[in-house]
Amino acid sequence: MIRGPLTFSPDPQDSSPIYLQVARLLAQTIREGGYKPDEALPSERLLAETLNVSRVTARSAIDQLVEQGLIIRKRGSGNYIAPLLEQPLSRLTSFSEELERRGYTPSSRWLNRSISVAMTDEQLTLGLSPGARVARLERLRLADDVVMAFEVSILPQSVIADPMAVEGSLYEHLTRIRQAPVRALQHIRALNAQPRLAEQLGIPDRQAVLFITRIGYLESGQAVELTHSYCRSDYYDFVAEMRREG
């Protein structure tokens, strides 16, 4: 059903098509919390009647929201509000902490938890000797049962001797054993998902994803965590606050 006094009147000063004006209204309502993640959007007929527009206009507006990643179409079921993780770049938090902060239920689908020899780049990043062994944790990260990211975390075996002991939040586990990072460097870039990754994330081949590399450091300056995350760009939104000097 429609939440609150959702009304629409075409802006005579706005030269954009009516369906785009409707799409902006709905997008603003979603971002302000008018609808909850995974909640069904009202039907095209109900939206059209409530906003006093045609069903073609309502459908076109919804199409725009689907393209923006705000709406998910489920065949035979309807249109649903997509989960969106807005993650500040100035705060060091875990995936689970950010989701819980926003009212989502985080979970993991484990693909691999093992001990193996560190690769050359992992040795360099974590300051390990050749032949050193690391814990390798591979999993899909979910929010309310929706796959948001594929993640690979590499940590020295001296920090995590038994990878199977990590069940939920990695940072919660590291906090319990007093090995949690206090600062991190994070690099973000876009890349196109290869077939295997696309299948894991449930997206089309070659769709753009956000590739994030995080290196976490202890207070001593020792690198303790190297994590590579492949995040669905339609669900992730990174926010950075900037100030002008002078």
C-alpha distance (Angstrom), angle and dihedral (degrees) to the residues before:
residue distance angle dihedral
M1 . . .
I2 3.81 . .
R3 3.81 113.4 .
G4 3.79 120.3 -136.3
P5 3.80 127.4 -31.0
L6 3.80 97.0 -28.6
T7 3.79 105.0 172.5
F8 3.77 134.1 161.5
S9 3.77 134.1 -156.2
P10 3.82 121.3 172.3
D11 3.79 112.2 -111.0
P12 3.82 108.1 -124.6
Q13 3.83 89.4 -156.9
D14 3.81 91.6 55.2
S15 3.80 113.8 85.8
S16 3.82 94.1 -170.3
P17 3.83 119.4 107.7
I18 3.81 118.1 -85.3
Y19 3.80 92.9 -114.2
L20 3.83 90.3 58.9
Q21 3.79 90.8 50.5
V22 3.81 89.2 51.0
A23 3.81 90.4 47.1
R24 3.81 90.9 53.1
L25 3.81 90.7 50.1
L26 3.81 92.0 51.0
A27 3.82 92.5 44.0
Q28 3.80 90.8 52.5
T29 3.81 90.5 48.4
I30 3.81 91.0 51.3
R31 3.80 94.6 46.8
E32 3.82 91.1 48.7
G33 3.80 90.3 55.3
G34 3.80 98.8 -102.0
Y35 3.79 87.7 137.6
K36 3.79 128.1 30.7
P37 3.83 124.8 -128.5
D38 3.82 112.4 -83.3
E39 3.82 90.9 14.8
A40 3.79 115.3 135.5
L41 3.79 115.6 -108.0
P42 3.82 113.7 -130.7
S43 3.79 113.7 -91.8
E44 3.79 121.0 -91.2
R45 3.80 89.3 -108.5
L46 3.82 93.6 52.7
L47 3.80 92.8 44.7
A48 3.79 91.2 49.0
E49 3.82 92.2 49.8
T50 3.81 94.4 44.8
L51 3.81 95.7 46.5
N52 3.81 93.7 37.6
V53 3.80 94.9 -123.7
S54 3.78 133.1 121.0
R55 3.80 121.8 -87.4
V56 3.81 88.2 -117.0
T57 3.81 88.8 57.8
A58 3.81 91.9 46.8
R59 3.82 90.7 49.0
S60 3.81 92.1 49.2
A61 3.80 90.8 49.5
I62 3.80 90.7 52.0
D63 3.81 89.3 48.6
Q64 3.80 88.0 58.3
L65 3.80 91.8 51.3
V66 3.81 90.1 50.2
E67 3.82 90.0 53.0
Q68 3.82 89.8 49.4
G69 3.80 91.0 52.0
L70 3.80 94.0 -117.8
I71 3.80 93.8 112.3
I72 3.80 131.1 43.8
R73 3.79 119.8 -155.4
K74 3.80 114.5 -143.1
R75 3.78 112.4 -165.4
G76 3.78 111.9 -117.8
S77 3.80 92.4 2.3
G78 3.81 110.4 65.6
N79 3.78 141.3 -116.6
Y80 3.80 120.8 -39.9
I81 3.79 135.8 -169.2
A82 3.81 109.3 -103.8
P83 3.79 121.4 -129.7
L84 3.80 110.9 -108.7
L85 3.79 123.5 -165.9
E86 3.80 110.8 -157.4
Q87 3.79 104.8 -168.0
P88 3.82 121.9 -171.8
L89 3.78 112.4 -136.1
S90 3.81 92.8 -146.8
R91 3.81 96.9 63.7
L92 3.81 126.3 72.1
T93 3.79 106.0 -139.2
S94 3.77 137.1 140.9
F95 3.78 126.8 -110.0
S96 3.81 90.2 -108.2
E97 3.81 93.7 49.6
E98 3.80 93.0 51.4
L99 3.80 92.7 48.5
E100 3.80 94.4 47.4
R101 3.79 89.8 48.0
R102 3.81 88.3 59.3
G103 3.79 96.8 44.0
Y104 3.81 99.0 -101.1
T105 3.80 125.3 130.9
P106 3.83 109.2 -122.8
S107 3.79 122.6 -151.9
S108 3.79 140.4 160.3
R109 3.77 134.5 -134.0
W110 3.78 103.9 -153.1
L111 3.80 118.1 -140.0
N112 3.80 99.7 170.1
R113 3.82 138.4 0.9
S114 3.78 110.8 175.2
I115 3.79 149.1 127.9
S116 3.81 118.0 -110.9
V117 3.80 141.7 154.6
A118 3.79 112.0 -78.5
M119 3.79 116.7 -109.3
T120 3.79 118.1 -121.7
D121 3.83 95.2 -100.5
E122 3.81 90.2 46.4
Q123 3.82 90.5 52.0
L124 3.80 90.5 52.5
T125 3.80 95.1 45.6
L126 3.80 95.6 46.4
G127 3.81 95.7 37.5
L128 3.81 94.1 -117.9
S129 3.79 131.0 155.1
P130 3.83 121.1 -112.3
G131 3.78 109.4 -81.8
A132 3.81 93.4 23.1
R133 3.78 115.1 146.6
V134 3.78 127.4 -128.3
A135 3.77 139.4 -169.0
R136 3.81 110.0 -112.1
L137 3.79 117.7 -157.9
E138 3.82 119.1 -174.4
R139 3.78 121.6 178.6
L140 3.76 148.2 142.0
R141 3.81 113.0 -111.9
L142 3.80 115.4 -140.3
A143 3.79 135.4 -167.4
D144 3.80 114.0 -160.7
D145 3.83 87.9 -17.9
V146 3.83 92.8 -53.1
V147 3.82 115.3 122.6
M148 3.80 108.0 -120.6
A149 3.80 103.8 166.3
F150 3.79 148.8 -2.7
E151 3.79 110.9 -128.8
V152 3.80 135.8 -170.4
S153 3.82 118.4 -170.4
I154 3.80 123.3 -171.7
L155 3.81 120.8 -167.2
P156 3.82 132.3 168.6
Q157 3.80 113.6 -92.0
S158 3.80 86.5 -125.5
V159 3.80 87.2 66.7
I160 3.81 99.5 39.9
A161 3.78 111.8 23.2
D162 3.81 93.6 166.8
P163 3.82 113.1 40.4
M164 3.81 90.9 -173.1
A165 3.81 87.9 67.3
V166 3.82 88.8 71.0
E167 3.78 103.4 85.7
G168 3.79 108.0 153.8
S169 3.80 128.6 -4.5
L170 3.80 113.0 19.5
Y171 3.80 91.1 -153.9
E172 3.81 91.8 51.6
H173 3.80 88.5 53.6
L174 3.81 91.9 47.7
T175 3.79 90.4 48.6
R176 3.80 91.1 53.3
I177 3.80 91.2 53.6
R178 3.83 92.2 41.1
Q179 3.79 94.4 -115.7
A180 3.82 100.6 110.3
P181 3.82 117.5 137.4
V182 3.79 116.4 -111.2
R183 3.80 95.3 -164.9
A184 3.79 137.0 15.3
L185 3.78 143.2 -168.8
Q186 3.79 114.4 -136.0
H187 3.79 128.2 -168.3
I188 3.81 121.2 -167.7
R189 3.77 129.1 -168.3
A190 3.79 138.0 153.0
L191 3.79 125.3 -111.4
N192 3.79 137.5 165.3
A193 3.80 116.9 -102.8
Q194 3.79 115.7 -114.2
P195 3.83 117.1 -138.2
R196 3.82 97.8 -92.6
L197 3.81 93.4 47.0
A198 3.81 91.7 44.0
E199 3.81 89.9 52.9
Q200 3.80 91.9 50.3
L201 3.81 92.2 49.9
G202 3.80 94.4 41.5
I203 3.80 94.6 -122.0
P204 3.84 134.3 122.3
D205 3.81 119.0 -84.8
R206 3.81 113.7 -88.0
Q207 3.80 93.7 15.6
A208 3.80 111.7 148.0
V209 3.79 117.7 -100.4
L210 3.79 132.2 178.4
F211 3.79 112.8 -108.7
I212 3.80 109.9 -156.2
T213 3.79 125.7 -174.0
R214 3.79 116.7 -167.2
I215 3.81 126.8 -172.8
G216 3.80 113.1 -168.0
Y217 3.81 122.6 -157.8
L218 3.79 134.2 -160.2
E219 3.81 121.8 -132.2
S220 3.81 87.4 -96.1
G221 3.80 90.3 60.5
Q222 3.80 94.1 -109.5
A223 3.81 114.5 141.6
V224 3.79 106.6 -122.4
E225 3.81 104.8 166.5
L226 3.80 136.8 39.7
T227 3.79 113.1 -176.7
H228 3.79 128.6 178.3
S229 3.81 114.4 -164.8
Y230 3.78 127.5 -172.7
C231 3.79 105.1 -161.5
R232 3.78 129.9 -169.7
S233 3.78 104.7 -111.1
D234 3.80 91.5 -149.3
Y235 3.82 90.6 61.4
Y236 3.81 103.2 36.0
D237 3.79 126.1 76.0
F238 3.81 119.2 176.4
V239 3.79 118.6 -157.7
A240 3.80 126.9 -160.8
E241 3.80 124.9 -176.8
M242 3.81 113.9 -145.9
R243 3.80 130.7 -170.7
R244 3.79 128.4 -160.8
E245 3.77 114.8 -127.4
G246 3.76 122.6 -133.9
